[in-house]
């Protein structure tokens, strides 16, 4: 994945190469995370889950992903 078909974003403190054109929802699926169990901070603002499908991930974006896990 190089060139025009990819972008670089900063996720949880690390640079990641991703396909271009992803929504936040598609990004979470790409990372194999359940969107219902993840809180997303996009460029220092917490994103409402209802906007995961509409919010586009752009090159240079900074994301913090916090996912919840169950256990006992």
Order of alpha helices (4+ residues) and beta strands (2+ residues): beta-beta-alpha-beta-beta-beta
